[in-house]
Amino acid sequence: MKNIIFVIITTVVVLGFYGLVLGYENNLDEFLVYYDEITIESGDTIWSIASKYSDGRIDINKYCNEIMKINNMKSDKIVSGHRIIVPIYK
């Protein structure tokens, strides 16, 4: 009987923790989005641009992928002087 209760309590705790983790996962659909067109400067990378424009609530890898998707980029290579669109999540 004690083993059954232990298994039930453990299962509830694990599932509850799993639900919390999923609930706090960064979901871009939950934010208002604005777009800004920026000029790439010497030394910029997708990562540095994402770090500059991210507010910390969104996973930086997801944000980099979103920038690349919006700009139809197949590679993370960018050229100084080119312009790209950056999403701003509020």
DARA-V962926 format. One record per pair of residues at least 4 apart in sequence whose C-alpha atoms are under 8 Angstrom apart, sorted by sequence separation. I is the first residue (numbers start at 1). J is the second residue. D is the distance in whole Angstrom. If there is no record, write none. Layout:
<<I:J:D> <I:J:D>>
This chain:
<<1:5:6> <2:6:6> <3:7:6> <4:8:6> <5:9:6> <6:10:6> <7:11:6> <8:12:6> <9:13:6> <10:14:6> <11:15:6> <12:16:6> <13:17:6> <14:18:6> <15:19:6> <16:20:6> <17:21:6> <18:22:6> <19:23:6> <20:24:6> <21:25:6> <27:31:8> <40:44:6> <44:48:6> <45:49:6> <46:50:6> <47:51:6> <48:52:6> <49:53:6> <50:54:6> <54:58:7> <56:60:8> <58:62:7> <59:63:6> <60:64:6> <61:65:6> <62:66:6> <63:67:6> <64:68:6> <65:69:6> <66:70:6> <67:71:6> <68:72:6> <69:73:6> <78:82:8> <44:49:7> <58:63:7> <68:73:5> <54:60:7> <68:74:7> <68:75:8> <68:76:7> <51:60:7> <54:63:7> <50:60:7> <47:60:8> <50:63:6> <71:84:6> <50:64:6> <71:85:6> <70:85:7> <70:86:8> <47:64:6> <50:67:8> <46:64:6> <67:85:7> <67:86:6> <67:87:7> <46:67:8> <66:87:8> <28:58:7> <46:76:6> <26:57:7> <27:58:8> <45:76:8> <46:77:8> <26:58:5> <45:77:7> <46:78:7> <26:59:7> <45:78:7> <53:86:8> <44:78:8> <54:88:7> <55:89:8> <53:88:7> <54:89:8> <44:80:8> <42:79:8> <43:80:8> <40:78:7> <41:79:8> <42:80:5> <40:79:7> <41:80:5> <42:81:8> <40:80:5> <41:81:6> <39:80:8> <40:81:5> <39:81:6> <40:82:6> <39:82:6> <40:83:6> <39:83:4> <40:84:7> <38:83:5> <39:84:7> <37:83:6> <38:84:6> <37:84:6> <38:85:6> <37:85:4> <38:86:7> <36:85:6> <37:86:6> <35:85:6> <36:86:5> <35:86:6> <36:87:6> <35:87:5> <36:88:7> <34:87:6> <35:88:6> <33:87:6> <34:88:5> <33:88:6> <34:89:6> <33:89:5> <34:90:8> <32:89:6> <33:90:6> <31:89:6> <32:90:5> <31:90:6> <28:89:8>>
